[in-house]
């Protein structure tokens, strides 16, 4: 195993994982200023539910956009929009600079992606698309806008629109997509959003501690058991029936069993596989993730609408890459919320189903570094049967551990500490925290969906017929069924808490 990092702090300013942690913690810190009565986050823009004919008869930006808190209600939406643009562009541009990206190209691409994202966010909240015919918290937007028809897809339709627009750009406007590629960073955006999801987990713990702890422990157990099954089965099939060499079989098994691109790259580095292998596997992972995001959420909801947590956990074990998993989890939650609202007029606690998917993935992410270390030792001693010429340091586990995961857990533990030791400031903490985990997290999700589409090129599947067939068989006939069975064993009967 080649050790490119020699110090424990290496990469803190140059790695995407670290920058996801820094940005997430920065926004979290801004939200905590509400403890001292300061609203430093409420200026963030968010869309309103609107109706087309009403807007055309009397156009106003205030019908489309609003600020995230009432403290900034007098701020014109366009001013809030450009303030949001400036803050996000400055912070992510700073990260791009330290990560040695082409900053000029990044800023140009991010500007386009930012405003495209806002546009898709607004379009997705048009009443005919998003309004659900259900009374929730005293509102029924379907009836308030006097709709005669509507798709009733909820706010999550924005995610689908952003993804479709991204896919059109990525596959039919390739020159334009290339211009945006430097700024289309779905993994960075979603990892930052996942850090902010730690805020939601903390708030959920305050409300339903038993559910949250059970969800975390069940997710850890499910991920561990599933992984012990996934890897050896896929490796065996790859070697015996598809005649792949050891390196290709190992990289593919890790990529499809653990956490997609990160795991395939970590495994390739651990066993010193040819660079082409993780590239091919990563391409398959990203492209298949598109199909999983579109197919699995509606499938799970229609097959088991009364098992939202089981569905979320199964999603976390099945969909590869953090971006695709979180995106699929967001769609899954929206579909479950719509069904539940129509049936009961109530809502599940926002983020609870998504957390089931993310928590399972988090445990898998943590295991990447450990597995890369173990596999390196096994490969050199038992596969290559060579004497180890260099010391394999356990510090390699730290270098491979996703740092955004640590930030996610840190945010959660900070909120737990406040809950137990400073309960008097809980309400003040929740004020800022809810804005950050709401508007900021959702906007990062929107950036992720659009960016995933932009970087996905289906033409790259050409020439990978055998590997594609193996991946499809492993994913849909092995991973998905086992993942769902394991999710049922550990999560059956768990239901999200109800929203206030």
Backbone torsions as a table, in degrees:
resi	resn	phi	psi	omega
1	UNK	NA	122.7	-179.9
2	UNK	-81.0	130.3	-178.5
3	UNK	-101.8	101.9	-178.4
4	UNK	-87.3	-22.8	178.6
5	UNK	-105.6	125.8	-177.4
6	UNK	-105.7	-22.0	-179.2
7	UNK	-110.5	150.4	-178.1
8	UNK	-64.5	-25.6	-177.2
9	UNK	-95.8	4.3	-179.9
10	UNK	-59.2	135.9	176.0
11	UNK	88.9	1.1	-176.3
12	UNK	-61.1	-27.8	-179.9
13	UNK	-113.3	2.5	-173.9
14	UNK	-125.2	-3.7	-176.4
15	UNK	-110.7	142.8	-178.1
16	UNK	-60.1	-40.2	179.4
17	UNK	-59.1	-44.9	179.4
18	UNK	-64.6	-41.2	-178.6
19	UNK	-68.5	-30.4	172.6
20	UNK	-63.5	-41.2	178.4
21	UNK	-64.9	-46.5	-178.0
22	UNK	-62.4	-46.0	-179.1
23	UNK	-64.2	-43.8	179.4
24	UNK	-61.8	-43.6	-179.9
25	UNK	-68.9	-33.8	177.5
26	UNK	-63.3	-48.3	178.9
27	UNK	-63.8	-39.9	177.4
28	UNK	-60.5	-43.6	178.6
29	UNK	-62.5	-40.6	176.4
30	UNK	-59.8	-42.4	179.4
31	UNK	-62.7	-35.3	-178.0
32	UNK	-69.3	-14.0	177.4
33	UNK	-63.4	-14.8	176.1
34	UNK	-63.7	-17.3	175.9
35	UNK	-59.5	-35.6	-179.5
36	UNK	-99.0	16.8	176.2
37	UNK	81.1	13.2	-179.7
38	UNK	-101.2	126.3	175.0
39	UNK	-98.8	93.6	-177.5
40	UNK	-98.7	5.2	-175.3
41	UNK	-127.4	-11.6	-172.6
42	UNK	-70.9	-7.0	179.5
43	UNK	-76.5	-12.4	-177.1
44	UNK	-60.1	136.8	-177.8
45	UNK	-76.1	150.7	172.4
46	UNK	-150.7	152.4	-177.2
47	UNK	-81.9	155.7	173.7
48	UNK	-110.7	156.0	172.4
49	UNK	-71.8	130.6	-176.5
50	UNK	-139.4	164.2	-178.5
51	UNK	-126.7	136.9	-168.2
52	UNK	-59.3	-52.3	-176.5
53	UNK	-65.7	-35.8	177.5
54	UNK	-64.0	-40.9	180.0
55	UNK	-67.4	-41.6	-178.2
56	UNK	-68.0	-32.4	-179.2
57	UNK	-74.2	-27.8	-179.3
58	UNK	-153.7	81.8	-174.2
59	UNK	-68.2	136.4	174.8
60	UNK	-157.9	135.6	177.8
61	UNK	-63.4	-24.6	-179.4
62	UNK	-69.3	-15.8	175.7
63	UNK	-81.8	-17.4	-175.1
64	UNK	-103.7	-37.3	-172.0
65	UNK	-132.7	155.1	174.6
66	UNK	-152.1	167.2	176.3
67	UNK	-83.2	165.5	-173.7
68	UNK	-80.9	-12.2	177.1
69	UNK	-140.9	157.6	-178.3
70	UNK	-70.1	-18.6	178.3
71	UNK	-61.6	-25.0	-177.9
72	UNK	-112.0	22.4	-175.1
73	UNK	-63.3	-24.6	-179.9
74	UNK	-85.9	-4.0	178.4
75	UNK	-78.0	126.2	-179.0
76	UNK	-60.2	138.6	-177.7
77	UNK	-54.6	-36.4	-179.4
78	UNK	-69.6	-34.8	176.1
79	UNK	-66.5	-42.4	177.6
80	UNK	-63.3	-37.6	179.4
81	UNK	-62.2	-48.7	-178.2
82	UNK	-73.0	-28.0	173.2
83	UNK	-65.9	-42.5	177.1
84	UNK	-62.4	-42.4	178.4
85	UNK	-60.8	-46.0	-177.5
86	UNK	-62.6	-45.1	-177.3
87	UNK	-65.1	-49.2	-178.7
88	UNK	-65.6	-38.9	-179.6
89	UNK	-67.6	-43.1	179.9
90	UNK	-63.3	-47.8	-175.8
91	UNK	-68.1	-45.6	179.8
92	UNK	-71.9	-32.3	175.9
93	UNK	-64.9	-36.4	176.0
94	UNK	-61.6	-44.2	176.6
95	UNK	-62.0	-42.5	179.2
96	UNK	-60.0	-39.3	179.5
97	UNK	-62.8	-49.2	-177.5
98	UNK	-71.3	-25.4	177.3
99	UNK	-86.4	5.8	174.8
100	UNK	63.5	36.1	173.1
101	UNK	-83.5	172.5	173.9
102	UNK	-77.8	96.8	-170.8
103	UNK	-62.5	-42.2	179.9
104	UNK	-60.3	-44.7	179.6
105	UNK	-68.9	-36.6	178.8
106	UNK	-63.1	-48.1	-176.9
107	UNK	-63.0	-39.8	177.8
108	UNK	-64.2	-47.7	-179.8
109	UNK	-65.5	-40.8	-177.9
110	UNK	-66.9	-35.4	177.6
111	UNK	-58.8	-46.2	178.9
112	UNK	-64.8	-46.1	-178.7
113	UNK	-63.9	-39.1	-179.8
114	UNK	-59.3	-53.3	-175.3
115	UNK	-73.1	-30.7	172.6
116	UNK	-63.1	-40.9	179.6
117	UNK	-62.8	-45.6	178.2
118	UNK	-61.3	-41.9	179.2
119	UNK	-61.0	-46.1	179.0
120	UNK	-64.7	-35.5	178.1
121	UNK	-63.1	-43.1	179.2
122	UNK	-66.9	-48.8	-178.5
123	UNK	-57.4	-41.2	-178.6
124	UNK	-65.7	-13.5	179.2
125	UNK	-101.7	10.0	173.1
126	UNK	-63.9	136.4	-168.9
127	UNK	-58.2	-39.1	-179.3
128	UNK	-63.6	-24.1	178.5
129	UNK	-91.2	-43.0	-167.1
130	UNK	-105.9	-29.2	-173.4
131	UNK	-64.5	133.6	-179.9
132	UNK	-109.3	133.9	-179.1
133	UNK	-77.0	75.6	-179.7
134	UNK	-155.0	142.6	177.7
135	UNK	-86.0	111.4	-179.4
136	UNK	-129.9	121.6	-179.5
137	UNK	53.0	40.1	175.8
138	UNK	80.3	6.5	-178.7
139	UNK	-125.3	140.6	169.5
140	UNK	-137.3	90.8	-174.1
141	UNK	-63.9	-27.1	178.6
142	UNK	-60.0	-44.7	-179.7
143	UNK	-82.2	-33.7	-179.6
144	UNK	-62.6	-31.3	177.4
145	UNK	-93.8	5.1	177.8
146	UNK	54.5	47.3	-178.0
147	UNK	-75.9	138.6	175.1
148	UNK	-95.8	-16.3	176.5
149	UNK	-154.6	160.9	178.4
150	UNK	-175.4	147.6	179.0
151	UNK	-77.4	-22.3	176.8
152	UNK	53.5	53.2	-177.2
153	UNK	-97.7	-4.5	-179.9
154	UNK	74.3	176.0	-178.6
155	UNK	-64.1	-18.8	-179.6
156	UNK	-66.8	-12.7	177.7
157	UNK	-63.0	-24.1	176.2
158	UNK	-59.4	-39.9	179.6
159	UNK	-61.5	-44.4	-178.4
160	UNK	-65.2	-42.3	179.7
161	UNK	-62.4	-44.6	178.9
162	UNK	-61.6	-41.7	179.0
163	UNK	-63.6	-46.2	-178.8
164	UNK	-63.6	-42.1	177.5
165	UNK	-63.2	-41.9	177.6
166	UNK	-61.4	-42.6	179.4
167	UNK	-65.0	-37.5	176.7
168	UNK	-62.4	-44.7	178.8
169	UNK	-64.1	-45.6	-175.3
170	UNK	-68.5	-26.5	-174.1
171	UNK	-113.3	-18.8	-178.1
172	UNK	-122.3	-8.1	179.1
173	UNK	-132.6	59.4	-168.4
174	UNK	-63.9	-34.5	178.8
175	UNK	-66.3	-42.1	177.2
176	UNK	-64.8	-41.6	178.9
177	UNK	-61.2	-37.9	179.6
178	UNK	-64.5	-36.4	178.2
179	UNK	-67.1	-27.9	-178.2
180	UNK	-92.6	-13.0	-169.6
181	UNK	-59.9	-34.2	-178.8
182	UNK	-63.7	-26.0	-179.0
183	UNK	-105.7	-9.3	179.9
184	UNK	-86.6	90.8	-174.1
185	UNK	-121.6	74.7	-174.8
186	UNK	-59.3	-37.9	-178.3
187	UNK	-67.2	-38.3	178.2
188	UNK	-66.2	-46.1	-178.8
189	UNK	-62.8	-44.2	-175.2
190	UNK	-73.8	-33.8	177.5
191	UNK	-64.3	-38.6	175.4
192	UNK	-64.0	-42.2	178.1
193	UNK	-63.3	-36.4	179.9
194	UNK	-66.4	-37.1	174.4
195	UNK	-57.3	-43.8	179.3
196	UNK	-68.5	-26.0	176.1
197	UNK	-67.1	-23.5	173.6
198	UNK	-60.2	-30.7	175.3
199	UNK	-63.5	-45.4	179.8
200	UNK	-61.5	-39.7	179.3
201	UNK	-64.0	-39.4	177.5
202	UNK	-64.1	-44.4	178.9
203	UNK	-65.1	-38.8	179.1
204	UNK	-65.4	-34.8	177.3
205	UNK	-64.0	-38.2	177.8
206	UNK	-61.3	-33.7	-176.3
207	UNK	-90.1	-39.9	-176.1
208	UNK	-142.2	74.9	-175.0
209	UNK	-60.5	-42.5	-178.0
210	UNK	-60.2	-44.9	179.6
211	UNK	-62.5	-44.2	-176.3
212	UNK	-65.9	-44.8	179.7
213	UNK	-64.1	-42.4	179.3
214	UNK	-63.5	-39.4	179.0
215	UNK	-62.7	-43.3	-179.2
216	UNK	-65.7	-46.1	-178.0
217	UNK	-68.9	-41.7	178.6
218	UNK	-64.8	-38.2	178.0
219	UNK	-63.4	-40.4	178.6
220	UNK	-63.9	-46.1	-179.1
221	UNK	-64.2	-43.3	-178.9
222	UNK	-63.2	-44.6	-179.3
223	UNK	-63.4	-41.8	-178.2
224	UNK	-65.4	-48.1	-178.8
225	UNK	-64.8	-45.3	-179.0
226	UNK	-61.1	-42.1	-178.0
227	UNK	-63.7	-40.5	179.4
228	UNK	-61.6	-24.6	178.1
229	UNK	-89.8	-45.0	-173.5
230	UNK	-58.8	-55.8	-169.4
231	UNK	-59.7	-53.4	-177.6
232	UNK	-65.1	-34.4	-179.9
233	UNK	-66.2	-48.4	-179.5
234	UNK	-64.2	-40.9	179.7
235	UNK	-62.5	-43.1	179.8
236	UNK	-61.4	-47.0	-179.2
237	UNK	-64.7	-42.2	-179.5
238	UNK	-61.3	-39.4	-177.9
239	UNK	-78.4	-46.9	-171.8
240	UNK	-78.2	-45.8	-171.8
241	UNK	-99.5	-26.3	-179.7
242	UNK	-109.6	-0.5	172.4
243	UNK	55.5	34.5	175.5
244	UNK	-74.7	150.8	175.2
245	UNK	-71.7	169.4	-173.8
246	UNK	-59.2	-43.0	-176.7
247	UNK	-64.3	-46.8	-179.9
248	UNK	-63.8	-41.8	-179.9
249	UNK	-64.2	-40.4	-178.9
250	UNK	-67.8	-45.1	-179.3
251	UNK	-63.9	-44.8	178.6
252	UNK	-62.8	-42.6	-178.8
253	UNK	-62.2	-42.2	178.6
254	UNK	-68.8	-41.6	-178.5
255	UNK	-62.5	-40.0	-176.7
256	UNK	-89.8	-17.7	-176.8
257	UNK	-95.9	-37.7	-172.3
258	UNK	-99.0	-90.9	-174.8
259	UNK	-143.7	53.9	168.9
260	UNK	61.7	-129.5	-172.0
261	UNK	-58.8	-47.4	-177.9
262	UNK	-58.3	-44.8	-178.2
263	UNK	-68.3	-39.2	-179.7
264	UNK	-66.0	-40.2	178.9
265	UNK	-68.6	-42.3	179.3
266	UNK	-62.5	-42.1	179.7
267	UNK	-66.5	-43.1	179.0
268	UNK	-60.0	-40.4	178.1
269	UNK	-67.9	-36.8	-177.6
270	UNK	-67.4	-38.3	-176.1
271	UNK	-104.2	4.6	178.9
272	UNK	57.3	49.7	177.5
273	UNK	-76.7	161.0	177.6
274	UNK	-62.0	141.0	-176.6
275	UNK	-56.5	-29.3	-177.4
276	UNK	-64.1	-30.4	-175.0
277	UNK	-64.6	-54.6	179.2
278	UNK	-64.3	-28.8	177.8
279	UNK	-64.7	-46.7	179.8
280	UNK	-63.9	-44.3	-179.9
281	UNK	-65.3	-42.1	179.5
282	UNK	-61.9	-38.2	177.3
283	UNK	-61.2	-45.1	178.2
284	UNK	-61.9	-43.5	-178.1
285	UNK	-58.8	-47.9	-176.2
286	UNK	-66.2	-44.1	-177.3
287	UNK	-70.0	-43.3	178.4
288	UNK	-65.4	-28.5	178.2
289	UNK	-60.1	-32.7	177.6
290	UNK	-60.8	-45.8	-179.6
291	UNK	-65.5	-39.7	179.5
292	UNK	-63.6	-42.1	-179.5
293	UNK	-61.8	-36.3	-176.7
294	UNK	-83.0	-38.2	-171.6
295	UNK	-89.2	-46.0	-169.6
296	UNK	-68.0	-44.9	-178.4
297	UNK	-56.1	-53.4	179.0
298	UNK	-64.8	-32.6	178.3
299	UNK	-63.4	-49.8	-179.4
300	UNK	-62.1	-43.2	-177.3
301	UNK	-64.8	-38.1	-178.8
302	UNK	-78.1	-29.5	179.6
303	UNK	-80.3	-38.6	-176.5
304	UNK	-142.1	71.0	-177.1
305	UNK	-68.8	-17.8	-179.6
306	UNK	-95.7	9.9	179.8
307	UNK	-128.5	63.2	-175.7
308	UNK	-64.1	-36.3	-178.3
309	UNK	-73.8	-38.4	174.3
310	UNK	-58.4	-45.9	-179.3
311	UNK	-62.3	-42.1	179.3
312	UNK	-63.3	-45.3	180.0
313	UNK	-64.6	-41.6	177.7
314	UNK	-61.6	-38.2	177.6
315	UNK	-61.3	-43.0	-179.1
316	UNK	-62.8	-31.3	179.5
317	UNK	-86.9	-19.0	-173.2
318	UNK	-98.0	-46.8	-174.8
319	UNK	-81.2	125.9	-176.6
320	UNK	-92.3	154.2	-172.5
321	UNK	75.2	141.6	-179.3
322	UNK	-62.5	-38.0	-178.6
323	UNK	-63.0	-50.2	-178.5
324	UNK	-66.3	-38.5	179.4
325	UNK	-63.3	-48.6	179.8
326	UNK	-64.0	-39.5	178.9
327	UNK	-63.8	-46.0	178.9
328	UNK	-64.6	-38.1	177.6
329	UNK	-63.2	-37.4	178.6
330	UNK	-65.7	-42.4	177.7
331	UNK	-65.1	-43.7	178.6
332	UNK	-57.3	-44.8	-178.9
333	UNK	-63.3	-43.3	179.6
334	UNK	-60.4	-43.6	-179.6
335	UNK	-64.7	-41.1	177.1
336	UNK	-65.6	-41.3	-179.3
337	UNK	-61.3	-42.4	-179.2
338	UNK	-62.3	-47.3	179.5
339	UNK	-60.4	-43.9	-177.2
340	UNK	-68.6	-39.5	178.8
341	UNK	-63.6	-44.2	-179.9
342	UNK	-64.1	-34.6	-176.1
343	UNK	-79.6	-38.3	-170.8
344	UNK	-121.7	-18.2	-173.3
345	UNK	76.4	10.7	179.0
346	UNK	-119.9	169.5	178.7
347	UNK	-125.7	147.4	169.1
348	UNK	-71.8	156.7	174.0
349	UNK	-56.7	125.2	-176.8
350	UNK	-60.4	132.6	177.7
351	UNK	92.1	-7.4	-176.1
352	UNK	-71.0	-42.3	178.6
353	UNK	-71.4	-41.7	176.0
354	UNK	-59.3	-39.7	179.6
355	UNK	-62.6	-33.6	177.7
356	UNK	-61.8	-41.1	178.5
357	UNK	-70.1	-42.9	-176.2
358	UNK	-70.0	-43.0	-177.6
359	UNK	-60.9	-41.5	177.6
360	UNK	-62.2	-42.8	179.0
361	UNK	-66.5	-35.0	179.9
362	UNK	-60.2	-45.0	179.7
363	UNK	-63.5	-37.0	177.9
364	UNK	-66.9	-40.6	178.0
365	UNK	-59.2	-43.1	-179.3
366	UNK	-60.0	-34.1	-174.9
367	UNK	-76.6	-14.5	-176.4
368	UNK	-57.9	-50.2	-177.6
369	UNK	-62.8	-41.8	179.6
370	UNK	-63.2	-44.9	-177.6
371	UNK	-66.5	-39.0	178.7
372	UNK	-60.8	-39.9	178.8
373	UNK	-66.0	-49.2	-178.8
374	UNK	-62.8	-43.6	-177.6
375	UNK	-64.9	-35.7	178.7
376	UNK	-62.1	-43.9	179.9
377	UNK	-65.1	-47.7	-179.7
378	UNK	-60.0	-43.6	-174.9
379	UNK	-64.0	-44.2	-176.8
380	UNK	-75.0	-33.6	-175.8
381	UNK	-87.8	-32.5	-172.7
382	UNK	-117.1	-26.5	179.5
383	UNK	-92.8	-57.9	177.9
384	UNK	-76.1	-22.5	179.6
385	UNK	54.2	45.9	176.6
386	UNK	-113.8	150.7	174.5
387	UNK	-70.3	135.3	-179.0
388	UNK	-68.6	118.2	-176.6
389	UNK	-87.5	-21.3	179.3
390	UNK	-127.4	151.2	-179.6
391	UNK	-73.0	129.2	177.7
392	UNK	-95.1	106.9	-174.5
393	UNK	-81.3	141.6	176.0
394	UNK	-66.3	-15.0	176.5
395	UNK	-60.9	-20.9	177.9
396	UNK	-60.7	-30.3	176.5
397	UNK	-61.1	-43.7	179.3
398	UNK	-63.1	-43.7	-178.1
399	UNK	-64.2	-31.9	-177.6
400	UNK	-91.6	-11.2	179.6
401	UNK	-69.0	124.8	179.4
402	UNK	-60.9	120.2	-174.1
403	UNK	-73.1	-26.6	177.9
404	UNK	-65.2	-27.0	176.2
405	UNK	-64.0	-41.9	178.7
406	UNK	-63.4	-39.9	178.7
407	UNK	-65.5	-40.1	177.1
408	UNK	-57.8	-48.6	-179.4
409	UNK	-68.0	-37.5	179.3
410	UNK	-61.4	-45.8	178.2
411	UNK	-58.7	-45.1	179.4
412	UNK	-61.0	-46.5	-176.9
413	UNK	-68.8	-34.5	176.5
414	UNK	-61.9	-44.6	179.4
415	UNK	-67.5	-35.2	175.1
416	UNK	-63.5	-41.8	178.5
417	UNK	-61.9	-42.0	177.5
418	UNK	-63.2	-41.4	-178.7
419	UNK	-60.8	-42.2	-175.0
420	UNK	-85.3	-34.7	-171.8
421	UNK	-108.8	-19.8	-179.6
422	UNK	-134.0	56.2	-175.2
423	UNK	-62.8	-21.1	-177.8
424	UNK	-68.3	-20.4	-178.1
425	UNK	-105.2	11.2	-176.7
426	UNK	-58.1	-45.7	-177.5
427	UNK	-61.7	-40.8	179.1
428	UNK	-66.1	-39.7	178.9
429	UNK	-63.9	-44.7	-177.3
430	UNK	-62.0	-32.5	-176.9
431	UNK	-58.2	-57.5	-178.9
432	UNK	-70.8	-37.5	-177.8
433	UNK	-63.5	-40.1	-179.2
434	UNK	-65.2	-35.6	178.2
435	UNK	-66.2	-45.0	-177.8
436	UNK	-65.5	-46.7	-178.6
437	UNK	-75.4	-11.5	177.3
438	UNK	-93.1	-83.0	-174.4
439	UNK	-61.9	-47.2	-176.6
440	UNK	-66.0	-47.1	-178.8
441	UNK	-62.5	-43.6	-178.0
442	UNK	-65.9	-36.5	177.8
443	UNK	-66.2	-39.6	176.7
444	UNK	-64.0	-35.1	174.9
445	UNK	-63.5	-42.4	178.5
446	UNK	-61.9	-43.7	176.1
447	UNK	-58.8	-38.4	-179.0
448	UNK	-64.8	-48.4	-178.2
449	UNK	-60.1	-46.6	179.9
450	UNK	-63.6	-42.9	-177.7
451	UNK	-68.2	-38.2	176.7
452	UNK	-57.1	-45.2	178.7
453	UNK	-62.4	-42.0	-176.7
454	UNK	-63.3	-39.2	-175.2
455	UNK	-89.4	-2.3	-179.6
456	UNK	-91.4	120.4	-179.9
457	UNK	-124.0	104.3	-176.3
458	UNK	-65.3	-20.3	-179.2
459	UNK	-66.7	-16.6	-178.6
460	UNK	-71.7	-8.7	177.8
461	UNK	-75.4	-13.5	-179.3
462	UNK	-62.6	134.3	177.1
463	UNK	85.2	3.8	-179.9
464	UNK	-120.7	39.7	-174.2
465	UNK	-58.0	-49.8	-176.4
466	UNK	-67.5	-43.4	-179.9
467	UNK	-66.2	-38.0	178.5
468	UNK	-64.6	-42.8	178.7
469	UNK	-62.5	-43.9	178.6
470	UNK	-62.1	-43.9	-179.6
471	UNK	-61.7	-44.1	-179.6
472	UNK	-63.0	-44.0	179.0
473	UNK	-62.6	-47.0	-178.7
474	UNK	-62.7	-41.4	-176.7
475	UNK	-70.1	-52.3	-170.7
476	UNK	-89.2	-23.6	-179.1
477	UNK	-103.4	-15.7	-178.7
478	UNK	-119.6	-62.0	-174.4
479	UNK	-62.2	-54.9	-174.9
480	UNK	-60.3	-49.1	179.3
481	UNK	-63.6	-44.0	180.0
482	UNK	-65.4	-41.4	179.2
483	UNK	-59.2	-42.6	-178.2
484	UNK	-68.9	-39.4	178.2
485	UNK	-62.4	-45.1	178.6
486	UNK	-63.8	-40.7	178.4
487	UNK	-61.9	-39.3	177.8
488	UNK	-64.0	-43.0	-178.7
489	UNK	-60.8	-43.4	-173.5
490	UNK	-95.2	-18.7	-173.8
491	UNK	-123.9	0.8	-175.3
492	UNK	-57.2	132.3	177.7
493	UNK	87.6	-10.6	178.3
494	UNK	-74.4	131.6	177.8
495	UNK	-123.9	145.6	179.1
496	UNK	-66.2	152.9	172.4
497	UNK	-66.8	156.1	178.4
498	UNK	-82.1	146.8	177.6
499	UNK	-71.9	151.3	178.0
500	UNK	-65.9	NA	NA
